[in-house]
Amino acid sequence: MAKTLLVTGGAGFIGANFVRFALANRPDLRIINFDVLTYSGNLENLAGLESDDRYRFVKGDILDPEALDPLMEEADGVIHMAAESHVDRSIMDSGPFITTNVQGTQVVLDAARRAKGGKGVGRFLYVSTDEVYGSLPLENPEVRFTETSQIKPSSPYAASKTAGDLLSLAYFHTFGMDVVVTRCSNNFGPYQFPEKVIPLFVTNLLQGKKVPLYGDGKNVRDWLHVDDHCEAILAAFDRGQAGRVYNIGGDNERSNLDLTHSILSIMGHGEEMIEFVQDRPGHDRRYAIDASRIEQELGWKPTRSAWPEALVETIAWYRDNQDWWKRVKSGEYLAYYEKQYGASA
Ligand SMILES: NC(=O)c1ccc[n+]([C@@H]2O[C@H](COP(=O)([O-])OP(=O)(O)OC[C@H]3O[C@@H](n4cnc5c(N)ncnc54)[C@H](O)[C@@H]3O)[C@@H](O)[C@H]2O)c1
């Protein structure tokens, strides 16, 4: 029998890719996408799915228990990924991060727990981040984050995600809720809001603008194609052990400077298009994920993140979908929504 997943934040970058990936690869799944459509939630990311009878969009806020309750009755599990997601915005104003990522997660957890006369909704998967572990020094390239590494978030974004992550695990320990947590590295792919480094740099270059590189550019990130992340989330949802954390990574560490050089070279530009800008306050130096647990226990391995091929493919997507990001970058997408999707947006 088909299972119904309640996905929060399914109109954002990872959410929309997840909804598409799950519907395309798992005929046994139905999806309810619950999203309030903040600046980064975009129904255009889901265009074409409106007529799929295994998919339904519900506009709503994770802070609203009354909106969540009836959906929890229908669902067999929750993939909770609605969040404020951009570190720079959390430095400018951490308020929405605490409200959405901490309090919002508590509301979703409580709704999941009280569903079905207190039996609970079923499995609850919290989509967390490698940023909960904080920063590694550049000097010890052999050291990577495992699931037992110290939790030491540095940015308000990371601290708010850590709170949601640990709260979810607390609901497993305290209430016996069926919770699994995944902690993933940096994602790239289609439909990413162009405030994040790859779509920002690619769309700037397509507009003839320079790319703003923080500090000395030596900060290292582990890059994973979003579809690999989606597949790992499903593996953890299906086969993960309750109460357990699974790191997800691409084994694909790149400094921001290397990443920038790759983007410039793929797009036929030179170094003169780099503009070094003042570093982000508290900028984590290095993230590196040891994903051996999910590989060994659940048999998941990244297969779509090969470098630079996957980057070339992603750049081509932004080159071929200029209407999408031009609307998003200019803010015009809000007016476009209303015309395209009427009151639901
Ligand atoms: N992007 C990455 O590289 C990455 C890596 C690891 C983990 N994550 C996590 O994955 C999740 C998705 O990240 P993303 O990059 O797709 O973010 P995103 O900003 O593109 O999408 C977030 C989505 O959540 C929705 N949302 C926000 N507040 C809401 C609320 N109150 N109620 C309902 N919906 C709300 C937004 O409308 C949007 O659709 C986040 O939890 C993030 O922390 C992201």
The ligand as a Tripos MOL2 file, in Angstrom:
@<TRIPOS>MOLECULE
LIG
   44    48     1     0     0
SMALL
NO_CHARGES

@<TRIPOS>ATOM
      1 N1         21.2870   23.6360    1.3410 N.am      1 LIG1
      2 C1         22.1710   22.8640    1.9400 C.2       1 LIG1
      3 O1         23.2980   22.7370    1.4710 O.2       1 LIG1
      4 C2         21.7890   22.0790    3.1800 C.ar      1 LIG1
      5 C3         22.6970   21.1380    3.6870 C.ar      1 LIG1
      6 C4         22.3130   20.3820    4.8170 C.ar      1 LIG1
      7 C5         21.0650   20.5590    5.3810 C.ar      1 LIG1
      8 N2         20.2190   21.5050    4.8670 N.ar      1 LIG1
      9 C6         18.8730   21.6360    5.4870 C.3       1 LIG1
     10 O2         17.9360   21.2190    4.4990 O.3       1 LIG1
     11 C7         16.7180   21.9430    4.6610 C.3       1 LIG1
     12 C8         16.3310   22.5970    3.3480 C.3       1 LIG1
     13 O3         17.3740   23.5000    2.9670 O.3       1 LIG1
     14 P1         17.2640   24.3460    1.6170 P.3       1 LIG1
     15 O4         18.6270   24.7150    1.2250 O.co2     1 LIG1
     16 O5         16.3890   23.6310    0.6690 O.co2     1 LIG1
     17 O6         16.5060   25.6420    2.1670 O.3       1 LIG1
     18 P2         15.5360   26.6560    1.4130 P.3       1 LIG1
     19 O7         15.7000   27.9470    2.1340 O.co2     1 LIG1
     20 O8         15.7540   26.6210   -0.0500 O.co2     1 LIG1
     21 O9         14.0680   26.0680    1.6920 O.3       1 LIG1
     22 C9         13.4330   26.1730    2.9330 C.3       1 LIG1
     23 C10        11.9420   25.9480    2.7230 C.3       1 LIG1
     24 O10        11.2890   25.9830    4.0010 O.3       1 LIG1
     25 C11        10.1090   26.7500    3.8850 C.3       1 LIG1
     26 N3          9.7730   27.3190    5.1910 N.ar      1 LIG1
     27 C12        10.4870   28.2190    5.9140 C.ar      1 LIG1
     28 N4          9.8270   28.5490    7.0350 N.ar      1 LIG1
     29 C13         8.6830   27.8220    7.0460 C.ar      1 LIG1
     30 C14         7.5930   27.7330    7.9500 C.ar      1 LIG1
     31 N5          7.5490   28.4680    9.0590 N.pl3     1 LIG1
     32 N6          6.5840   26.8840    7.6500 N.ar      1 LIG1
     33 C15         6.5890   26.1460    6.5020 C.ar      1 LIG1
     34 N7          7.5910   26.2170    5.5970 N.ar      1 LIG1
     35 C16         8.6250   27.0490    5.8680 C.ar      1 LIG1
     36 C17        10.4500   27.8270    2.8680 C.3       1 LIG1
     37 O11         9.2810   28.4390    2.3030 O.3       1 LIG1
     38 C18        11.2660   27.0400    1.8610 C.3       1 LIG1
     39 O12        10.4470   26.4510    0.8910 O.3       1 LIG1
     40 C19        16.9420   22.9250    5.8010 C.3       1 LIG1
     41 O13        16.4270   22.3460    6.9710 O.3       1 LIG1
     42 C20        18.4630   23.0370    5.8760 C.3       1 LIG1
     43 O14        18.8870   23.3730    7.1610 O.3       1 LIG1
     44 C21        20.5470   22.2660    3.7820 C.ar      1 LIG1
@<TRIPOS>BOND
     1     1     2 1
     2     2     3 2
     3     2     4 1
     4     4     5 ar
     5     4    44 ar
     6     5     6 ar
     7     6     7 ar
     8     7     8 ar
     9     8     9 1
    10     8    44 ar
    11     9    10 1
    12     9    42 1
    13    10    11 1
    14    11    12 1
    15    11    40 1
    16    12    13 1
    17    13    14 1
    18    14    15 2
    19    14    16 1
    20    14    17 1
    21    17    18 1
    22    18    19 2
    23    18    20 1
    24    18    21 1
    25    21    22 1
    26    22    23 1
    27    23    24 1
    28    23    38 1
    29    24    25 1
    30    25    26 1
    31    25    36 1
    32    26    27 ar
    33    26    35 ar
    34    27    28 ar
    35    28    29 ar
    36    29    30 ar
    37    29    35 ar
    38    30    31 1
    39    30    32 ar
    40    32    33 ar
    41    33    34 ar
    42    34    35 ar
    43    36    37 1
    44    36    38 1
    45    38    39 1
    46    40    41 1
    47    40    42 1
    48    42    43 1
@<TRIPOS>SUBSTRUCTURE
     1 LIG1         1 GROUP 0 **** ****
